[in-house]
Amino acid sequence: MTNQGGRPEGRAVALDDRVRVWSGAAVVLGGAPWSVLRISSAAKPFVLRLQGAGPSGLIPSNALERTLTDELLARGVVHPVAGGADQIPVDPGVDMPVDMPVDMPVDMPVDMPVDIVVPAYGRPDLLATCLTALRAACPDLRVIVVDDGTPDDSVVEAGRSHGAKVVRHHRNRGPAAARNTGLREATSPIVAFLDSDCTVSPGWLEPLVAHFDDPRIGAVAPRIVGRPTARRLAARYQEAHSALDMGTRPQLVTPGGAVAFLPSAALLVRRAAVAEGGFDEDLRLGEDVDLVWRIVDGGRLVRYEPAVTVRHEVRPSAPGWIRQVFEYGTSAAELDRRHPGRLAPARLSGWNVAVAALLLAPRPVFRLRAAGAAGVTALSAVQRARALRSSSVDPRLAPYTLGRRFLADADAGGHLLRREWWPLGWLALIGALRSGPGRVAAAAMIIPIVREWLDRRPDIDLPRYLGLRLVEDAAYGSGVTAGAVRGRRPAVLLPRIRLC
């Protein structure tokens, strides 16, 4: 059963674990992109119950709660829970709808057919491994292999030997064209794209397809992690930090959010959401970013579901891995041509930029820099408090929002210095022992990597993880620079400064 907004009734939702609830649920801070949301008095009790329920979540029980839930889902404040209804605490003061059995499985298989499209070029051994895993997990689903111009018959033979329908390009046309060919061959309302170097496990599809019970959903993707293949250092690093891995949290995918795009190595789409055209065949790289953004721009919701994990092959050698990361970076210029402004390497507050400039200024230039920075901070706080008051939000939240913005800008600045501006960042690292500004820049670059290492606990010691992360980011940033020069798109190298 589906409510008027489209979300399936009976499906539990949980607050994003980064959301903060203030003033007795009068205000909610968080979402994608991060924002300050004012909650009506009638909706406060449900928000408070959601806060108390934790990751298990709650099932909305009346029209008001379902309407609020639809809005919070569309803002990334809450996420659908992957699990069964028997795991969901029901508040004793809330009546379950009479037409909803309490043992109803939340992630039950959806009565909605799925076709699976596997684009392939060469590497028939990986394709065979992929199809073997697919057949074990989804024995009854239709699998379409698109051979994108492999010079011999190895891909065709591997596909047919595993019971897949095989469509062949006479020349290599790129992954976007291969996926579009599979999309045209598909007849089901949902199409799952899976790269030939990926493997799935039994039960992988149902939690992803369950999201499509909500007709607003245009695409869903699982978590993609590296498949252990070798014990070389580069391979172990990619297992811990894959460029395709969007993290451990469920997310609403949107430009400006914590997860801004999804890789197409494993991606489910609603055919109706791409009816006007699939992947852009002029893009050899970044075609997945472009597709996801067009789906979002079309008014659909896109979700990332890390409860499902798909494994992909990693590059075993360091040169191959670095070359791949560099190539990923080159896609930024063409994506900026199609989506101007979204590929800015950092978005920074003008207030914070001014504070940083004052604090880091040489003493002969500005001797009262600390006082100047304090003055700018005070003006920023006043401006923020006025903005909150005009939105009927308690202005006492201003210090919290300013502090959060400062930390976010510090992370963004470090990211910029590791990637697009990496030569300047590396100079700062070299001079950190002798220079105050160098130490500040080095801290902004290094602290997020240390947090990441502590969170992931990879099979690599911290110094080597730090080094490889810096190399990876510099390779990507070099690719962005090369693409910007070739495509004459300098905007992808320049941060955007917000004036508020």
C-alpha positions as CSV (number, residue, x, y, z in Angstrom):
1,M,0.0,0.0,0.0
2,T,1.3,3.4,-0.9
3,N,0.3,6.8,0.5
4,Q,-0.5,9.9,-1.5
5,G,3.1,11.1,-1.5
6,G,4.3,7.8,-2.8
7,R,6.2,6.3,0.1
8,P,5.1,2.8,0.9
9,E,3.0,2.6,4.0
10,G,4.4,0.2,6.6
11,R,8.0,1.0,5.8
12,A,10.0,2.3,8.8
13,V,12.2,5.3,8.6
14,A,15.0,6.5,10.9
15,L,16.7,9.8,11.5
16,D,20.1,10.3,9.8
17,D,22.7,9.8,12.5
18,R,24.1,13.3,11.8
19,V,20.8,15.1,12.3
20,R,20.5,17.3,15.4
21,V,17.1,18.0,17.0
22,W,16.9,21.3,18.9
23,S,14.4,23.1,21.1
24,G,12.1,20.2,21.8
25,A,12.0,19.2,18.1
26,A,11.1,22.8,17.0
27,V,14.2,22.7,14.8
28,V,16.0,19.9,12.9
29,L,19.5,20.5,11.6
30,G,20.8,18.3,8.8
31,G,19.8,16.7,5.6
32,A,21.2,16.8,2.1
33,P,22.2,19.5,1.5
34,W,22.6,20.5,5.2
35,S,19.9,23.0,6.3
36,V,17.9,24.3,9.2
37,L,14.3,23.0,9.2
38,R,11.5,24.3,11.3
39,I,9.1,21.7,12.6
40,S,5.4,22.5,13.3
41,S,4.0,21.9,16.8
42,A,1.8,19.1,15.5
43,A,4.8,17.3,14.0
44,K,7.1,17.6,17.0
45,P,5.9,14.4,18.8
46,F,6.8,12.2,15.9
47,V,10.2,13.8,15.5
48,L,10.9,13.2,19.2
49,R,9.8,9.5,18.9
50,L,12.1,9.2,15.8
51,Q,15.0,10.6,17.9
52,G,14.3,8.1,20.6
53,A,13.9,5.1,18.2
54,G,17.5,5.4,16.9
55,P,18.6,3.4,13.9
56,S,15.7,0.9,14.2
57,G,13.3,3.7,13.2
58,L,9.5,3.9,13.4
59,I,6.6,3.4,11.1
60,P,4.5,6.6,10.5
61,S,1.1,5.9,11.8
62,N,-1.2,8.6,10.5
63,A,-1.6,11.1,7.7
64,L,0.3,13.9,9.4
65,E,3.3,11.6,10.2
66,R,3.3,10.2,6.6
67,T,3.2,13.6,5.1
68,L,6.0,14.8,7.3
69,T,8.0,11.6,6.6
70,D,7.7,12.2,2.8
71,E,9.1,15.7,3.3
72,L,11.9,14.5,5.5
73,L,12.8,11.7,3.0
74,A,13.0,14.3,0.2
75,R,15.4,16.4,2.3
76,G,17.6,13.5,3.4
77,V,16.7,14.0,7.1
78,V,15.4,10.4,7.4
79,H,16.1,7.2,5.5
80,P,14.1,4.1,4.9
81,V,15.2,1.3,7.3
82,A,16.6,-1.9,5.8
83,G,15.3,-4.7,7.9
84,G,12.1,-6.4,9.0
85,A,9.1,-5.0,10.9
86,D,9.8,-7.4,13.7
87,Q,12.9,-5.4,14.5
88,I,11.0,-2.1,14.6
89,P,9.9,-0.7,18.0
90,V,6.4,0.7,17.9
91,D,5.7,3.5,20.4
92,P,3.0,2.2,22.8
93,G,1.1,5.5,22.4
94,V,0.8,5.0,18.6
95,D,-1.8,2.7,17.1
96,M,-0.8,0.6,14.1
97,P,-3.1,1.0,11.1
98,V,-5.7,-1.8,11.1
99,D,-4.8,-2.9,7.6
100,M,-1.0,-3.3,8.4
101,P,0.0,-6.6,9.9
102,V,2.8,-6.1,12.4
103,D,4.8,-9.0,11.0
104,M,4.9,-7.4,7.5
105,P,8.5,-7.5,6.2
106,V,9.8,-4.1,5.4
107,D,12.2,-5.2,2.7
108,M,10.0,-7.9,1.2
109,P,10.6,-8.7,-2.5
110,V,8.7,-6.2,-4.6
111,D,6.4,-7.5,-7.3
112,M,8.3,-5.6,-9.9
113,P,10.4,-7.3,-12.6
114,V,14.0,-6.4,-13.1
115,D,16.4,-6.8,-16.0
116,I,20.1,-6.8,-15.5
117,V,22.5,-5.2,-18.0
118,V,26.2,-6.1,-17.9
119,P,28.4,-4.1,-20.3
120,A,31.6,-5.8,-21.1
121,Y,34.8,-5.3,-23.2
122,G,37.3,-8.1,-23.1
123,R,38.2,-9.8,-19.8
124,P,35.9,-12.8,-20.3
125,D,37.2,-14.4,-17.1
126,L,35.8,-11.5,-15.0
127,L,32.6,-11.6,-16.9
128,A,32.2,-15.3,-16.2
129,T,32.8,-14.7,-12.5
130,C,30.2,-11.9,-12.5
131,L,27.6,-14.0,-14.3
132,T,28.2,-17.0,-12.1
133,A,27.5,-14.9,-9.0
134,L,24.5,-13.3,-10.7
135,R,22.9,-16.6,-11.5
136,A,23.5,-17.9,-8.0
137,A,21.9,-14.8,-6.6
138,C,19.1,-14.2,-9.2
139,P,18.5,-17.5,-11.1
140,D,15.3,-16.4,-12.7
141,L,16.1,-12.8,-13.8
142,R,16.9,-11.8,-17.4
143,V,20.5,-10.9,-17.9
144,I,21.6,-8.9,-21.0
145,V,25.3,-8.8,-21.8
146,V,26.4,-6.1,-24.1
147,D,29.8,-6.8,-25.8
148,D,31.2,-3.4,-26.6
149,G,33.3,-4.4,-29.6
150,T,35.7,-7.0,-28.1
151,P,37.9,-8.1,-31.0
152,D,37.3,-11.8,-30.5
153,D,34.3,-13.9,-29.5
154,S,35.4,-14.5,-25.9
155,V,32.8,-12.2,-24.3
156,V,30.0,-13.6,-26.5
157,E,30.9,-17.1,-25.6
158,A,31.2,-16.3,-21.9
159,G,27.8,-14.6,-21.9
160,R,25.9,-17.3,-23.8
161,S,27.5,-20.1,-21.7
162,H,25.9,-18.6,-18.6
163,G,22.5,-18.2,-20.1
164,A,22.6,-14.5,-20.8
165,K,21.2,-12.7,-23.9
166,V,24.2,-11.2,-25.7
167,V,24.1,-8.1,-27.8
168,R,27.2,-7.1,-29.7
169,H,28.6,-3.8,-30.9
170,H,30.8,-4.1,-34.0
171,R,33.1,-1.4,-32.6
172,N,34.0,-0.1,-29.2
173,R,31.6,2.7,-28.4
174,G,32.2,3.2,-24.7
175,P,30.4,2.2,-21.5
176,A,27.6,4.7,-21.9
177,A,26.6,3.4,-25.3
178,A,26.9,-0.2,-24.1
179,R,24.5,0.5,-21.2
180,N,22.1,2.3,-23.4
181,T,22.0,-0.7,-25.8
182,G,21.2,-2.9,-22.8
183,L,18.5,-0.3,-21.7
184,R,16.8,-0.5,-25.1
185,E,16.8,-4.3,-24.9
186,A,15.3,-4.3,-21.4
187,T,11.6,-4.6,-21.0
188,S,11.2,-4.5,-17.2
189,P,10.3,-1.3,-15.3
190,I,13.6,-1.4,-13.3
191,V,17.0,-2.0,-15.0
192,A,20.0,-2.9,-12.9
193,F,23.4,-2.0,-14.4
194,L,26.3,-4.1,-13.2
195,D,29.9,-3.9,-14.5
196,S,31.5,-7.1,-15.6
197,D,34.2,-6.8,-13.0
198,C,31.6,-6.8,-10.1
199,T,30.2,-9.7,-8.1
200,V,27.0,-9.8,-6.1
201,S,25.8,-12.0,-3.2
202,P,22.4,-13.7,-2.7
203,G,19.8,-11.3,-1.4
204,W,21.5,-8.2,-2.9
205,L,18.6,-7.2,-5.1
206,E,15.6,-7.2,-2.9
207,P,16.6,-4.3,-0.5
208,L,17.5,-2.2,-3.5
209,V,14.3,-2.9,-5.4
210,A,12.2,-2.3,-2.3
211,H,13.1,1.4,-2.6
212,F,11.1,1.6,-5.8
213,D,7.9,1.1,-4.0
214,D,8.1,4.8,-3.7
215,P,7.3,6.2,-7.2
216,R,9.4,9.2,-6.5
217,I,12.6,7.1,-6.6
218,G,14.5,7.3,-9.9
219,A,17.7,5.4,-9.0
220,V,19.2,3.4,-6.2
221,A,22.7,2.1,-5.7
222,P,24.5,-0.3,-3.3
223,R,27.8,0.2,-1.6
224,I,30.7,-0.8,-3.9
225,V,33.9,-2.1,-2.2
226,G,37.1,-3.6,-3.6
227,R,37.4,-7.3,-4.0
228,P,40.5,-8.8,-2.4
229,T,42.7,-10.0,-5.2
230,A,46.3,-9.4,-4.2
231,R,48.3,-8.4,-1.1
232,R,50.1,-5.6,-2.9
233,L,50.0,-2.3,-1.1
234,A,48.0,-0.5,-3.8
235,A,45.4,-3.3,-3.9
236,R,45.1,-3.3,-0.1
237,Y,44.6,0.5,-0.2
238,Q,41.9,0.3,-2.8
239,E,40.1,-2.4,-0.7
240,A,40.0,0.2,2.1
241,H,39.4,3.3,0.1
242,S,37.8,2.7,-3.3
243,A,36.9,5.6,-5.5
244,L,33.5,3.9,-6.0
245,D,32.8,3.5,-2.2
246,M,30.3,6.1,-1.1
247,G,30.6,5.1,2.6
248,T,28.7,3.3,5.3
249,R,25.7,5.6,5.8
250,P,22.4,5.6,3.8
251,Q,22.1,8.8,1.9
252,L,19.8,10.9,-0.2
253,V,21.9,11.6,-3.3
254,T,21.9,15.2,-4.4
255,P,24.3,17.8,-5.7
256,G,25.7,19.6,-2.6
257,G,25.0,16.7,-0.3
258,A,27.4,14.4,1.4
259,V,27.0,11.9,-1.5
260,A,26.5,14.0,-4.7
261,F,26.5,11.2,-7.3
262,L,26.6,7.4,-7.7
263,P,28.9,5.2,-9.8
264,S,27.2,3.1,-12.5
265,A,29.3,0.0,-11.7
266,A,26.2,-1.1,-9.8
267,L,23.2,1.0,-10.3
268,L,19.4,0.4,-10.5
269,V,17.3,2.9,-12.4
270,R,13.6,3.2,-13.1
271,R,13.1,3.1,-16.9
272,A,10.5,5.8,-16.7
273,A,13.1,8.1,-15.1
274,V,15.4,7.9,-18.1
275,A,12.7,7.7,-20.8
276,E,14.0,10.8,-22.5
277,G,17.5,9.3,-22.9
278,G,19.9,7.2,-20.9
279,F,23.6,7.8,-20.5
280,D,25.3,10.5,-22.5
281,E,27.2,8.6,-25.1
282,D,29.6,11.5,-25.8
283,L,31.0,11.0,-22.3
284,R,33.6,8.2,-21.9
285,L,34.0,9.1,-18.2
286,G,31.6,10.7,-15.8
287,E,28.5,9.5,-17.6
288,D,27.1,8.1,-14.3
289,V,27.5,11.5,-12.6
290,D,25.6,13.1,-15.5
291,L,22.8,10.6,-15.5
292,V,22.2,10.8,-11.7
293,W,22.1,14.6,-11.8
294,R,19.7,14.6,-14.7
295,I,17.4,12.2,-12.8
296,V,17.6,14.5,-9.8
297,D,16.9,17.6,-12.0
298,G,13.9,15.8,-13.4
299,G,12.3,15.8,-9.9
300,R,13.1,12.2,-8.9
301,L,14.8,11.0,-5.7
302,V,18.0,9.0,-5.8
303,R,19.1,6.9,-2.9
304,Y,22.3,5.2,-1.7
305,E,21.8,2.0,0.2
306,P,24.9,0.7,1.9
307,A,23.0,-2.2,3.5
308,V,23.8,-4.0,0.2
309,T,27.5,-4.5,-0.8
310,V,28.8,-5.3,-4.3
311,R,32.4,-6.2,-4.8
312,H,34.5,-4.9,-7.7
313,E,37.9,-5.8,-9.1
314,V,40.7,-3.4,-8.0
315,R,43.8,-2.4,-10.0
316,P,46.6,-4.6,-8.6
317,S,49.5,-2.4,-9.7
318,A,50.1,1.2,-8.5
319,P,50.7,2.7,-12.0
320,G,47.4,1.3,-13.2
321,W,45.6,2.6,-10.2
322,I,47.1,6.1,-10.5
323,R,46.3,6.2,-14.2
324,Q,42.7,5.3,-13.5
325,V,42.3,8.0,-10.8
326,F,43.9,10.5,-13.1
327,E,41.3,9.6,-15.8
328,Y,38.5,10.0,-13.4
329,G,39.6,13.6,-12.8
330,T,39.6,14.5,-16.5
331,S,35.8,14.1,-16.6
332,A,35.2,17.2,-14.5
333,A,35.6,19.7,-17.4
334,E,32.9,18.0,-19.6
335,L,30.6,17.6,-16.7
336,D,31.0,21.3,-15.9
337,R,30.0,22.0,-19.4
338,R,26.7,20.2,-18.9
339,H,26.2,21.2,-15.2
340,P,27.9,24.6,-14.7
341,G,29.0,25.3,-11.2
342,R,28.4,21.9,-9.7
343,L,32.0,20.8,-10.1
344,A,33.5,23.6,-8.1
345,P,36.3,22.0,-6.0
346,A,35.2,23.8,-2.8
347,R,32.3,26.0,-1.6
348,L,33.5,28.3,1.1
349,S,31.9,31.0,3.3
350,G,33.1,34.5,2.5
351,W,33.1,35.2,6.3
352,N,35.4,32.2,6.9
353,V,37.7,33.2,4.0
354,A,38.0,36.7,5.5
355,V,38.8,35.3,9.0
356,A,41.4,32.9,7.6
357,A,43.0,35.7,5.5
358,L,43.3,37.9,8.6
359,L,44.7,35.3,10.9
360,L,47.2,34.1,8.3
361,A,48.3,37.5,7.2
362,P,52.0,38.4,7.8
363,R,52.5,40.5,10.9
364,P,53.9,43.6,9.0
365,V,50.8,43.6,6.9
366,F,48.2,43.3,9.7
367,R,49.4,43.5,13.3
368,L,45.9,43.5,14.8
369,R,44.9,40.4,12.8
370,A,43.4,38.6,15.8
371,A,41.2,41.6,16.6
372,G,40.2,41.9,13.0
373,A,39.3,38.2,12.8
374,A,37.2,38.5,15.9
375,G,35.4,41.4,14.5
376,V,34.5,39.6,11.3
377,T,33.4,36.6,13.3
378,A,31.1,38.8,15.4
379,L,29.6,40.4,12.3
380,S,29.0,36.9,10.8
381,A,27.3,35.8,14.0
382,V,25.0,38.8,13.9
383,Q,24.1,38.2,10.3
384,R,23.4,34.6,10.9
385,A,21.2,35.3,14.0
386,R,19.2,37.8,11.9
387,A,18.7,35.2,9.2
388,L,17.5,32.6,11.7
389,R,15.1,35.1,13.4
390,S,13.6,36.0,10.0
391,S,12.9,32.3,9.5
392,S,11.2,32.1,12.9
393,V,14.1,30.0,14.3
394,D,15.8,30.6,17.6
395,P,18.7,32.9,16.9
396,R,20.7,31.2,19.7
397,L,21.4,28.5,17.2
398,A,23.7,30.9,15.3
399,P,26.9,29.9,17.2
400,Y,26.3,26.2,16.4
401,T,25.6,26.8,12.7
402,L,28.6,29.0,12.4
403,G,30.8,26.4,14.1
404,R,29.6,23.7,11.9
405,R,30.2,25.9,8.8
406,F,33.7,26.7,10.0
407,L,34.5,23.0,10.3
408,A,32.9,22.2,7.0
409,D,35.0,24.9,5.3
410,A,38.2,23.7,7.0
411,D,37.5,20.2,5.5
412,A,36.7,21.7,2.1
413,G,39.9,23.8,2.1
414,G,42.0,20.7,3.0
415,H,40.3,18.8,0.2
416,L,41.1,21.6,-2.2
417,L,44.7,21.6,-1.2
418,R,45.0,17.8,-1.5
419,R,43.4,17.7,-5.0
420,E,43.1,20.6,-7.4
421,W,45.6,22.8,-5.6
422,W,47.9,19.9,-4.6
423,P,51.2,21.6,-5.6
424,L,50.4,24.4,-3.1
425,G,49.2,21.9,-0.5
426,W,52.4,19.9,-0.8
427,L,54.5,23.0,-0.4
428,A,52.5,23.8,2.8
429,L,53.3,20.3,4.1
430,I,57.0,20.7,3.3
431,G,57.1,24.1,5.1
432,A,54.8,23.2,8.0
433,L,57.6,23.1,10.6
434,R,58.7,26.6,9.8
435,S,55.5,28.4,8.9
436,G,52.3,29.0,10.9
437,P,50.1,29.2,7.8
438,G,51.8,26.0,6.6
439,R,50.9,24.2,9.8
440,V,47.2,25.4,9.5
441,A,47.1,24.2,5.9
442,A,48.7,20.9,6.8
443,A,46.3,20.3,9.6
444,A,43.3,20.9,7.3
445,M,44.8,18.4,4.8
446,I,45.8,15.7,7.2
447,I,43.2,15.6,10.0
448,P,40.4,14.3,7.8
449,I,42.6,11.5,6.5
450,V,43.5,10.5,10.1
451,R,39.8,10.4,11.0
452,E,39.1,8.3,8.0
453,W,41.9,5.8,8.9
454,L,40.6,5.6,12.5
455,D,37.1,4.9,11.2
456,R,38.0,2.3,8.6
457,R,41.0,0.6,10.3
458,P,42.5,-0.6,7.1
459,D,45.2,-3.3,6.8
460,I,47.7,-0.5,6.2
461,D,49.6,1.5,8.8
462,L,48.7,5.2,9.1
463,P,51.9,6.7,7.5
464,R,51.5,4.7,4.4
465,Y,47.8,5.3,4.3
466,L,48.4,9.0,4.5
467,G,51.0,8.9,1.7
468,L,48.8,6.9,-0.6
469,R,45.8,9.1,0.1
470,L,47.8,12.2,-0.8
471,V,49.1,10.5,-4.0
472,E,45.5,9.5,-5.0
473,D,44.1,13.0,-4.4
474,A,47.0,14.6,-6.3
475,A,46.5,12.2,-9.2
476,Y,42.8,13.1,-9.3
477,G,43.5,16.8,-9.1
478,S,46.1,16.5,-11.9
479,G,43.4,14.9,-14.0
480,V,41.0,17.8,-13.3
481,T,43.7,20.3,-14.3
482,A,44.5,18.5,-17.5
483,G,40.8,18.3,-18.4
484,A,40.3,22.0,-17.5
485,V,43.1,23.0,-19.8
486,R,42.0,20.8,-22.7
487,G,38.4,21.8,-22.3
488,R,39.0,25.4,-21.3
489,R,36.9,25.1,-18.2
490,P,38.8,26.9,-15.5
491,A,35.8,26.9,-13.2
492,V,36.5,23.4,-12.1
493,L,39.7,24.7,-10.5
494,L,38.3,27.6,-8.6
495,P,36.4,27.5,-5.3
496,R,33.0,29.2,-5.1
497,I,32.7,31.8,-2.3
498,R,29.3,32.1,-0.6
499,L,28.5,35.6,0.7
500,C,26.2,34.5,3.4
